[in-house]
């Protein structure tokens, strides 16, 4: 019953926020990075975030979430608030980066740090290295999720997939809470979007994925690679695009439309086709994890699938 309440609350809050933003002309304007052609309200992530944190407090109250995970996820309130003001006033990159650093430190503090980074034949257990690595992973996941929130339904569908996959593989009511909080918003965002998520939602989701990756990685080093595979569609696109732009000697701070999902829309694919294709690719990655017991072998296969998918995107619309 609680999950149904949260779903309806997310749906209703998104509706009222949409109407409020339209009434006060708080619209996402068209720019060089946009994949849409009509100014649209962009505060849907507010509803998603509110419902998510209500659900978190409920889970903590009934004892259905481990305290370190609860407090680590709760730190995400900071990035949501900062991103809310960034949506309205376009804060400086230094302010955004400082906020990301604060939540990265906070999340790692409550998780007790990142214990070990395991590979096939060895592991890195030096706490200085693993925690520096984890710090940058959190900051990168926050940013890349924001980068990949560019077409209708994409960012929301990705977190619903990750939540359901996480629940199937690890259990945990927090995954269901995150899924229903996002689904209520996604009703208004999928297809012909009536409202966008905005940074207030996308940065929080990126932070959550980073925390899940590190938390479950602390339980078992192989779990880290499970989350890397599950999140592969997003991080592979964002990371490869960043590397390519760097090799092209582009100014990385300048907005662009070179991510795989953007190039597919430029080639003529509509937003729904791109999202459904990404979810199909996600399903393949999930099957790789589920049916291949050796996680390192599974990771190699998954990276191969991601590489081939990127080569397909390049054929549809080349990277230039």
N, C-alpha and C positions, 0 to 999 in steps of 0.2 A: 504493500500500500504506500509506503514511504517513497519508493521509486516512482510510482505513478504520480504522486503529489509533486515530486521534483520535476518530472517531465512536463506536467501541466504548468507548473510555475515558470519554468524556462520558456515554454511556448508563449505564455501570457505576458511575461515581462518583456520578451523580445517584441511582441506586438505593440505594447505601450511605448517602449523606447523608440521603435520605428516611427510611430505617429508623432512622438515628441520631437524627434530629430527633423522630421519633415516640416512640422509646424514652425520650428525655429531655424529652418534652413541650414541645419548642421549636416551638410552633405559632403561625400567624398568626391572631390573635383577630379576632372580628367587631367592626367599628366602623361609624361613620356613612358612611365612604367605601367600605366593602366591597361587592363585587358577588358575594360568595359567602356561603353560609349555614352552612358546616361548617368548624371550625378545621382548618387544613392546614399542614404543614411548609413553610417559606419559604426554605430554603437552597439551592435548585437552582442559583442563580447562582454559587455557589462552584465547582461542577463545571465550569460553562461557562467561568468565568474561568480556572481552573487549566489547562484544556485549551487555551484560547485563547493563554495565555502560553507554554505548552509549544510550541505550533505556531509562535508568533512566533520563539522562540529557534531552533527548527529551521530556519525559513526564513532567518534571519540567518546561521546556521551554514553552510548550503549556498549562500548568496549569492543567494537568490531574493526579497529585499526590499531596497529602497533604504534606506541607513542613516538618513537623516533621518526617513523614515516609521517605521522600526523603533523608533527612540528616542522619537519623539513618541507612538506607540501604547503603548510600554512605560511611559510616565508614568502610564498608566491603572491601573497596579498601586496607586498611591496612593489613588485614588478607590475602588477595589475594597476595599482594606483598611479604610479609614475607613467605608465603607458596610456592611461586614461587622459592625463593632462597632455601627454605628447600628441594624442589624437586631436585634442582641441587647440593646442598652442604651438605645436612643433618645437619641442625642447631641443636644446643643443645636443650634438652627439656625445659630448663629454658628460652631460647630465645622465643621458641614457646609459652610457657605459659604466658610470659610477654606480647607478642603481643595479645594473646587471652584476657588477662585482660584489655588491653588498649581498644580493640574494644568493650568489654562488657561494660566498663565504658562509652565509647563514645556513644554507641547505647542507653544506658539507659538515658544519659544526653539529647539527642535529643528527646527521647520519653517522657521526663518529668518524668522518673521513672516508676515503676510498681505500680499501685494504690491500687489494692485489689485482694486478692486470695479468691475466693468464693467457698463454699461447700454447701451441701444440706441444712443444718440447721444453718449455721453460716458463717461468712467471717472474714478473717484476714486483717485488714486495717492499721496495724502498718507499717509505711513507712520504718522503719529500717529493719524489717523482710522481707517485700515484695521485697525490692530492693536487699537485700542480696540473697534471693531466686532467683530473676531474674538474678542476676549476675552469679550465679552458673549454672542456666539453660542455659544461652547463652554459657558459656564455655563448658558445657557438650554436648550441641547440636552440637557445632563445632567439638568436638572430636568424638562423636559417628557417625556423618555423614562420617567422615574420616575412622573410623573403618569399616563401612558398605559398603564402596566403594572398593569391592574386586572381583567382577565378572562382566563380560561383560553386560552392559546395566542396571545394578541394580540401581546405584545412580542416573543416568540420568532419568530412568523411574519413580523413586520415586518422583523426583521434578516435572516432567511433570504432574503426577497424582495430587500432592499437588497444583500445579498452577491452573489446571483445576477445581479442587474441590473448591479452594479458590475463583475463578472467579464465579462459579455457586452459591456459598453461600453468597459472600460478594460483588461481582463486583470488578472493579478496573483494569485498563489497565496494571498495573505493573505485574499482574499475567500472562497476555498474553505475555508480553515482556520476562518474565523469561521462559515461556514455549517454545517460538520460539528460544530463545538463546540456550536452552538446546537441542531442537530437531535437530538443525543443527549439533551439536556435536554428538548426539545420533545415527545419520545415520552411522557414522564411528565407533561407539563403540558397537552397539548392535550385537548380534550373534557372528560371527567370528571377534572379535574386531581388527581394524587396528590401534587404538590409545586409550590410557587410559586417564582418567580425570586428575589424579594427585591431590596432596594436594591443588594446586592452585585453583582447582574447587570445590573439596569436602568440604573444610573448609568454603568457601564462601557460599555454599548452606546451610550448617548447620547453619551458622550465619543468613542467610536470613529467614530460618524457625523459628528460635528463635525470630527474630524481628517481624515477622508476628504474632506469638503466643502472644507476649506481647502487640503489638500495638492494635490488635483486642480485646485482653483481657481487655485493658483499655477502649475500647468503650463499652463493656458489659462483665462483669465477666464470663458469661456463654460461651462466645466465646473462652476463654482460654481453656476450656475443649473440645470444638470442635476441636481445633488444636491438642490437646493432643491425641484425638481419631484418627484424620486423620493421624498423624505421628506415630501411635502406632506400626506399623510393625517394624520400625527402632529403636525407643527408647526402646521398650519392649525387643527386642532381645539384644541390646547393654547393657542395664541395668541388665537384668537377667543374662547374660553371665558374666558380671563383678562381680555380687554378688556370682555366683557359683564359679568363680575362686578364689575369696577371701575366701570363705568357704573351698575351697580345699587347702588353704594356698599357692597358687601359687604366683610367683613374677609377679605383674601386668604389669611391664614395658617390660616383655619379649613377643615377638610376638607369636601369637598362631593362630589356625584354629578351634576355637570352637563356633563361631557364628552359628546361625541356618542355614544361607545360605551356610556357608562353610561346615557344616556337611551334608547338603543335596547333595552338589556336591561330597563329599567324598562317599556318599552312592550310587552314580551312576547317579544322575540327571545331565543333561547338564545345562549350564548357562541359556539358554532361558526358559527351563521348570521352573527353580527356579524363574526367573523374572516374568514370566506370572502367576505363582502361587501366588507370592507376590502381583501382581496387582489385582488378583481375590480377595484376602483377603482384599486389600485396598477398593475394590468395596463394599464388605460386610460392612466394617466400615463406608463407606460413606452412605450406605442405612440405617444403624442404626441411624446415625445422622439425615438423611433427614426425616425418617418416625416416629421417636420417639421424641415427643416434650419435654419431661422432660430430659434435658441434663445429669443430674446426674444418672438417671436410664439408659440412653443410655450409659454412661461411664461404669457402672457396667457390662452391657451386652457386651460391646466392650472388656473390660478386660477379661471377661470370654472366649470370642472367641479367643483372643490372647493367653490365657493360654492353651486352648485346642489345638490350632495350634502348640504351643511349645511342648506339649505332643506328638503330631503326629511326629514332627521332632525327638524327643527323640527316638521314636520307629524305625525310619529310620536309625538313627545313634546316639547312646547314647553319653551322655556328660561324658567325663572321664578326 
